[in-house]
Amino acid sequence: MHGPDGTDYANESVFVKIERPSMIVFNHVVLPHFQIAASFEKLSAAKTKVSFRMLFKTPEECSQVKKYAEGKNEENMDRLEEELKNVMIE
């Protein structure tokens, strides 16, 4: 991953579970280690509820990442929303 200042950040994940169209689970395999589970619930033809969880081994690891992850995850969800407006999903 490349930051806006040109800094390179290690970012590698491995998918461990995909249940189309309702769930994606993957492990972030470089530091900091964590697992993400995203679930998708169709509410109507035009709306989907997205639930997004990050699981850490310790509360301390969670606290360290939480400082920046909440805002960055919100940015990612905003970008995802914009992209999904441009595609049709069955």
GIWO-V472007 format. One line per field, one symbol per residue. phi: phi as a letter, one per 30 degrees, with the letter a starting at -180 (. if undefined). burial: + if it has 9 or more other C-alpha atoms within 8 Angstrom, else -. A space follows every 10 residues. Layout:
# GIWO-V472007
phi = ???
burial = ???
This chain:
# GIWO-V472007
phi = .cddcjdcbd abbbdcabcd ccabbbcdcc dddaccbccb bdcadcbbdc cbbcccdbdd dddddeecde dddddddddd eddddcbccd
burial = ---------- --+-+----- --++++++++ --++++++++ -------+-- -----+---- ++--+----- ---------- ----------
